[in-house]
Amino acid sequence: MKKHKRILASGVLSAALLIGGAAAFTGAESTVEASQLSSTSTSTSTSTSKMITVEQAKEAALKEVQGTIDDIDLEKENGKVYYEVEIESDKVDATVLIDAYTGKVLNVSKDLDFEVPASEAVVKVSLEQATQIALKQLDNSKVISTELDLDDGRYEYEIELVNNHYEAEVTIDANTGDIVSVDIDREED
């Protein structure tokens, strides 16, 4: 099954990146898959500065956190354009924000993320209850894996589901039963 990431971008931004011209950002926030960016610098119509390349952003992020780059996106929020670099290493997931024009590190956040043996966890929601919550969220799906993780001091169930149209991961708080997130990767038609 081929997976693809959801891409949020204005039509103007998409067209500008595809033709390699200047990009005029609109809206409060835009996301572009880094693989769609050319490896050469791109300028914006609002700035005469050139953006750093994806490779330069990766290098800067890896200087802050050692590991393997899982994903890199170009983001714009509140007028600030930056690369969001996700890095995985031994039991730590990190997100490093790199200024898209200066290459400076704006922020580093780390999550301890590891599987917890169910016998060691003290939780209020059982695995069976969490599985039922996930199945109610995504009808006509089949559970293919479950994990109990400790993430930022909170126990969470990560439940992977599939059906003919998508693969999904539902994250459920193991003490409240609340759905923390739903990540769906749709199958390409």
Residue pairs with C-beta under 8 A, 6 or more apart in sequence:
1 162
1 167
1 187
2 187
2 188
3 167
3 185
4 185
4 186
4 188
5 33
5 71
5 185
7 31
7 32
7 33
7 36
8 29
8 30
8 31
9 17
9 30
9 31
9 32
10 25
10 26
10 27
10 30
12 23
12 24
12 25
12 26
13 23
13 24
13 25
13 26
13 30
13 32
14 32
16 22
16 23
16 24
17 23
17 32
17 36
17 37
17 42
20 38
20 42
22 42
22 43
22 44
22 45
23 42
23 44
23 45
24 44
24 45
24 46
25 44
25 46
25 76
25 81
27 76
28 77
28 78
29 75
29 76
29 77
30 74
30 75
30 76
31 73
31 74
31 75
32 73
32 74
33 73
34 54
34 57
34 71
34 72
34 73
34 74
34 83
37 53
37 54
37 74
39 53
39 54
39 55
40 53
41 50
41 51
41 52
41 53
42 50
42 51
43 49
43 50
43 51
44 51
44 81
47 101
49 101
50 101
51 81
51 100
51 101
52 60
52 83
52 98
52 100
52 101
52 102
52 103
54 72
54 83
56 103
57 72
57 83
57 85
57 98
57 100
57 103
58 69
58 72
58 85
60 96
60 98
60 103
60 104
60 105
61 69
61 72
61 83
61 85
61 87
61 96
61 98
61 105
62 69
62 87
64 94
64 96
64 105
64 108
65 87
65 89
65 92
65 94
65 96
65 108
65 110
66 89
67 87
67 88
67 89
67 90
67 92
67 94
68 87
68 88
68 89
69 85
69 86
69 87
70 86
70 87
70 88
70 93
71 85
71 86
72 83
72 84
72 85
72 86
73 83
73 84
74 81
74 82
74 83
74 84
74 100
75 81
75 82
75 83
75 84
75 97
76 82
80 99
80 106
81 99
81 100
81 101
82 97
82 98
82 99
82 100
82 106
83 97
83 98
83 100
84 95
84 96
84 97
85 95
85 96
85 97
85 98
86 93
86 94
86 95
87 93
87 94
87 95
87 96
88 94
91 112
91 113
91 114
92 110
92 111
92 112
92 113
93 110
93 111
93 113
94 108
94 109
94 110
94 111
95 107
95 108
95 109
96 105
96 107
96 108
97 105
97 106
97 107
97 108
98 104
98 105
98 106
99 105
99 106
111 151
111 152
112 150
112 151
112 152
113 149
113 150
113 151
114 149
114 150
115 147
115 148
115 149
116 148
116 149
116 150
116 155
118 127
118 148
121 148
121 150
121 155
121 174
122 155
123 148
123 155
123 174
123 175
124 174
124 175
124 176
124 177
125 133
125 157
125 172
125 173
125 174
125 175
125 176
125 177
127 146
127 148
127 157
129 177
130 146
130 157
130 159
130 172
130 174
130 177
131 143
131 146
131 157
131 159
133 170
133 172
133 177
133 179
134 141
134 143
134 157
134 159
134 161
134 170
134 172
135 141
135 143
135 161
137 170
137 179
137 182
138 161
138 163
138 168
138 170
138 182
138 184
140 163
141 161
141 162
141 163
141 168
142 161
142 162
142 163
143 159
143 160
143 161
144 160
144 161
144 162
145 159
145 160
146 157
146 158
146 159
146 160
147 157
147 158
148 155
148 156
148 157
148 174
149 155
149 156
149 157
149 158
150 156
154 173
154 174
154 175
155 173
155 174
155 175
156 171
156 172
156 173
156 174
156 180
157 171
157 172
157 174
158 169
158 170
158 171
159 169
159 170
159 171
159 172
160 167
160 168
160 169
161 167
161 168
161 169
161 170
162 168
164 187
165 186
165 187
166 184
166 185
166 186
166 187
167 184
167 185
167 187
168 182
168 183
168 184
168 185
169 181
169 182
169 183
170 179
170 181
170 182
171 179
171 180
171 181
171 182
171 183
172 178
172 179
172 180
173 179
173 180
